[in-house]
Amino acid sequence: MLRSALSAIVRSLPASTVEAHCDGPCGVYDPASTRVHAEAVLAMTKKLKALEAPASAGDHHAGLNTFARFVAVKEDEAQKTKKELLILWTDYFKPEHLATFPDLHDTFWKAAKLCSACKVHIDQGKAEELLAAVEKIHGMFWQSKGRSDAWVTAS
């Protein structure tokens, strides 16, 4: 009885269509957070490559802990970058943007694949490619809004 009463109430309410990046009605999109995550991937990759072997056997566990933490952060930031890219690609960009950016799908697809590569490997070249792809998407995004925001990195 309660279920049918609630269903009747829900059916009687008009629901308006909303568009947003997070299933909420804010409609706020900005590739800035994507850049920060991609920069973190590159920074963690550099830190991993700079790690040195422990000086003594007693430092072994501390070294393993540091290595594991760096890898975990790198993978987490790469996953966050991928999530942010997919939100921009699937929710913000519309079919009409393809006229201006015919390589839109290829650019996002390659950037998402770079995120996966950065999770799996410790490859500074791939991390740099990812940041370059995010910069290209940054340019596409702001051009689509009729603006030209500067590409500024934190590091």
Buried (B, 14 or more C-beta within 10 A) or exposed (E): EEEEEEEEEEEEEEEEEEEBBEEEEEEEBBBEEBBBBBBBBBBBBBBBEEEEEBEEEEEEEEBEEBBEEBBEBBBBBBBBBBBBBBBBBEBBBEEEBEEEBEEBEEBBEBBBBBBEBBBEEBBBEBBBBBBEBBBBBBBBBBBBEEEEBEEEEEE
